[in-house]
Amino acid sequence: MPPPTPQDMIELALAHFADAGIPVALTDEGLATDDGRVFGLEPLRWRLAGYQPAEWEAAVSHHFGMLTDADPSMPPTFAAARPNLRSAVVAEADLGWFEGAIMERPLVDGLGERLMLRRGMLGMTVTSETVERWQVEPGEVWAAGRDNSLQDEPVEVCSPLPGAAGYLTIRGGRWTSSQVLGLGRHLGPLDYGALVAVPSRGEVLVHAIVDARFVEAALAMLTAAASTFATAPLPVGCDLFWWDNEGLWRICTPGSNGYRYLRVPGFSAALWRLEEANGTPCRRARRLSG
């Protein structure tokens, strides 16, 4: 089912808050209440694509009911907050919206990390002021959020498509994108690394490079990433990354005329080694390395 139009989404949300007796104002970010809370509309709009139009009103009421019932206050201490801290990997372009007020930082070209607090099925951003009040080193807070996202959040790892060109799909919830911070848990050490895409907060695509057919996997992953990015409630990006057993490097990004490939020396070296090991030219593969 297609999602409601942006205008339909606004009307559904306004109707819910009017029925609940909660004054709201429409802003660029969504709907804002008098006490400063802001509720985004786009993630919910895309989520409603999974419902019949006759179910939209009830789904909207359930969603915003959970948000307004959630305790907006932060735990008074780091110890109290620690079990519910989470790390969310987001698009680098999404950083800075709040002018430094929340805990976020760049990871690699194209990706950033945001510190959040889990409230049941929901997530709340953690402000820099809150972390200062906890009187704990920020590095310790970040480490707790990452560890919780990687260890405590259930994920489903789908088997690759048949053939060497297949890729793994890691799915879960709003913290699944953080699995790119611990890919070794899923892959182990690899001779030539892996291709990675993070189209949304709920999905990560991974292909372990074993031969030149990784080019086909790359094209399939880019197509899948673009589709998910266009429809996911919490999109991240359409970039393609290379994982070198230690970290991520962006190797491909959308351009004005299709995709633009970025030169990464380590990736180029891995492709030369791949060609030597296979004993056959990898000209198509080498073009991916710039």
Order of alpha helices (4+ residues) and beta strands (2+ residues): alpha-beta-beta-beta-alpha-alpha-alpha-beta-beta-beta-beta-alpha-alpha-beta-beta-alpha-beta-beta-alpha-beta-beta-beta-alpha-alpha
